[in-house]
Amino acid sequence: MDLENQRRVKDIAENNPVEDIVVILGGAEASSARLMGETVTTGDPTFAGPLAGVPLGLTVYHAVEPQFKDSVDEDVYDDQIGMMEMVLDVDEIISAMNEVRG
């Protein structure tokens, strides 16, 4: 997650109830999804950005996880994400996100 997006997420979290915020990730690799998920939950693990040492505790999902997929219109999901889902290692991404959420 780049520094500008970290700043945006931090601003949103500072100005809204944390329980009202859900972060949806779309990274193609499990490792990048894990890193972004950790950044918005426990703070930037690289200690390089605005969220370094800032545990926001936000709820986070990846777009291929059932919790997100089942909550959106099936046609919209298929149109926007369906093709990518076929080439991603969905199981690895879901596993990484489950690790982030503990």
C-alpha positions as CSV (number, residue, x, y, z in Angstrom):
1,M,0.0,0.0,0.0
2,D,1.6,3.2,-1.1
3,L,2.1,6.1,1.3
4,E,-0.7,8.2,-0.2
5,N,-3.2,5.4,0.3
6,Q,-2.0,4.9,3.9
7,R,-2.6,8.5,4.6
8,R,-6.1,8.3,3.1
9,V,-7.0,5.2,5.2
10,K,-5.6,6.9,8.3
11,D,-7.7,10.0,7.7
12,I,-10.8,8.0,7.1
13,A,-10.2,6.0,10.3
14,E,-9.6,9.1,12.4
15,N,-12.8,10.7,11.2
16,N,-15.2,7.8,11.3
17,P,-16.1,5.0,13.7
18,V,-13.8,2.1,13.1
19,E,-16.7,-0.4,13.3
20,D,-18.2,1.4,10.2
21,I,-15.1,0.9,8.0
22,V,-14.4,-2.2,5.9
23,V,-11.3,-2.3,3.7
24,I,-11.6,-4.4,0.5
25,L,-8.3,-5.4,-1.0
26,G,-7.7,-6.5,-4.6
27,G,-4.0,-7.4,-4.8
28,A,-3.1,-10.3,-7.1
29,E,-0.6,-11.9,-4.8
30,A,-1.2,-13.4,-1.3
31,S,1.9,-11.8,0.1
32,S,0.9,-8.3,-1.0
33,A,-2.6,-8.8,0.3
34,R,-1.2,-9.9,3.6
35,L,1.1,-6.9,3.8
36,M,-1.8,-4.5,3.0
37,G,-4.1,-6.3,5.4
38,E,-1.5,-6.0,8.2
39,T,-1.0,-2.3,7.4
40,V,-4.7,-1.5,8.0
41,T,-5.1,-3.7,11.1
42,T,-1.9,-3.7,13.1
43,G,0.1,-0.9,11.3
44,D,2.6,-0.8,8.5
45,P,5.0,-3.7,9.1
46,T,7.7,-2.0,7.0
47,F,7.6,1.1,9.3
48,A,7.8,3.3,6.2
49,G,4.5,5.1,6.0
50,P,1.9,7.1,7.9
51,L,0.5,3.8,9.4
52,A,3.9,2.7,10.9
53,G,3.1,1.8,14.5
54,V,-0.5,2.8,14.0
55,P,-2.8,-0.2,14.7
56,L,-6.2,0.9,13.2
57,G,-7.9,-2.5,13.8
58,L,-10.0,-2.1,10.6
59,T,-12.0,-5.0,9.2
60,V,-10.3,-6.2,6.0
61,Y,-11.2,-8.6,3.3
62,H,-9.9,-9.5,-0.1
63,A,-12.3,-9.2,-3.1
64,V,-12.1,-12.9,-3.8
65,E,-13.1,-14.0,-0.2
66,P,-16.6,-15.4,0.2
67,Q,-17.5,-12.8,2.8
68,F,-17.2,-10.1,0.1
69,K,-18.2,-12.1,-2.9
70,D,-21.4,-13.3,-1.3
71,S,-22.4,-9.8,-0.4
72,V,-22.4,-8.3,-3.9
73,D,-24.5,-8.8,-7.0
74,E,-23.3,-11.9,-8.8
75,D,-23.4,-10.3,-12.2
76,V,-21.4,-7.3,-11.1
77,Y,-18.9,-9.6,-9.4
78,D,-18.5,-11.7,-12.5
79,D,-18.1,-8.7,-14.7
80,Q,-15.6,-6.9,-12.5
81,I,-13.7,-9.7,-10.8
82,G,-14.7,-13.1,-12.2
83,M,-11.9,-13.3,-14.9
84,M,-9.2,-12.4,-12.4
85,E,-10.5,-14.9,-10.0
86,M,-9.7,-17.6,-12.5
87,V,-6.0,-16.8,-12.6
88,L,-5.4,-15.9,-8.9
89,D,-4.4,-18.4,-6.3
90,V,-7.7,-17.8,-4.4
91,D,-6.9,-20.4,-1.7
92,E,-3.6,-18.8,-0.9
93,I,-5.1,-15.3,-0.8
94,I,-7.9,-16.5,1.6
95,S,-5.3,-18.2,3.8
96,A,-3.2,-15.0,4.0
97,M,-6.2,-12.9,4.9
98,N,-7.3,-15.4,7.6
99,E,-3.8,-15.0,9.1
100,V,-4.2,-11.3,9.1
101,R,-7.5,-11.5,10.9
102,G,-6.1,-14.1,13.3
